[in-house]
């Protein structure tokens, strides 16, 4: 039975409707960010961050029906993961983290992050970074450090890159010594969809068996926008057909790339339902796949 609509919107999420389908136990939001004014942004960051603390995110979980989450350190904080680590504590074992570090990160720091339930490192080629320009050499260094560190067993490297960067990086991405997670549908232009050259690169990586894709950020390239994001359907459906067991879904809350007041998170869940095409595929993307990728315990 469908739950009643909310009476007031969740912060940074328009509307009061819930997803059309009630989500299964253990459903995971595999990409979101916490912004807490107790933690100062990095000096390099040009914009004032939103106020999006754990308490507000819990309201989103209650609206959507997700119970697990993956906190990704936003570029706002540079290589300071304190806000993410602080948020992981109250969210408990139902949460995992993805950290941002410099290529000079120490073995001790990686061990400290692992002990706090961090399960991967994000390497961002798109947003401004505190170190300046992200390079393929930095990607290689961080992947090697993760692969060689005993505390990082099971970790992955998550990359946020433009399609043309994915194309240029393809030879390196095929040989990474750890699993690869590609952010936000690879930022592939939905107008090109599966015909895009970058889709061919992503498909080749998926076929190699060591790569995952986040079904998130549909609004970043959509020209149709919500609630349907209809221009993204061929791309999302092609990814589900290609590798349904190596996809995860994320809300990208609080949607810092978008104009405030434009994103309805329930619409994003409904979009996943259309991409997935079946309840079984949707459940795999929301429950089974993130459990494997992030090391969540089996459901009771």
C-alpha positions, 0 to 999 in steps of 0.5 A: 500500500502506498504511503501518504504524501508528505505535508511539507517538502524535504529540504533541497527536494521539491514536491511532497509526493513519494515514489510510485513504488514502495522501495524494498528493504535495504534500498541504498542511495549510493551517491549523496553529500552532506554539507554542515556549516560546522565544517568550513569549505576549502579556500579553493571553493567559489560558492557558498555551500548549502546547509544540508546536514544529516537531520535533513537527509534523514527526512529524504530517506523517510520520504523515499524509503531508502535505508542505506546510503553512501556519502561522497565527500563533495569538492567543496571541502577539498581533501578534508573528509571531516564532514563526511566522517562526522556524518557517518557516525550517526548514520551508523553501519547503514552508511558508507563513505567515498573520500577525496584525498591528494595523491600524496595521501599516506598509508596511515590516512587510508587506514584511518578512513577504512576504519571509519567505513570509507570504501573508495576514493573519488577522483574528479576531473570536472569540478574545481579541486583544491590541488588544481588540475586532476591528471591521469598520473594522479588517478594511477597513483591513487589506484595503486595505493588502494590496491597495495594497502591491506586496509583498502581491500574491496575499495574502488576508485570513483571517477567523475569525468566529461565524456571526452575525458572518459574516451581519452582515459579509456586505455588507463581505465581498462587496466586499473588494479581496483574496481572502477565506478563511473559517476553520473551516467558518465555525463553522456549526452542523452541526445546521443544516448547509446550512439555516443562514443563515450557510451561505447567506452563505458560499455567496453569497461562494463563488459570487462567486468571491473567497472560499475556505473552510477545511475545518478545525475540525470538532470545534468545533461537532460534538456527535457528535465523533470518529472520525466527526464524522458530524453535519458530513457535510451541511455539508462535502459541501455546501461541496465540491459548491458550490466544490470548487476553492476549499476547502483542508483544515487539521488545526488542530494542536495543537487548542488549542480542544479538551480535550487527548487528544481529537483524532485527526488521522488521523480528520480526514483520513478525514473529509475523504475522506468530505466530498470524495466522490472521490479527485479532489476530495480531491486538489484540496483537498489539493494543487491548491487550496492551491498556487494560494492560497498560491503553492506551486511546481509539483510536479516 
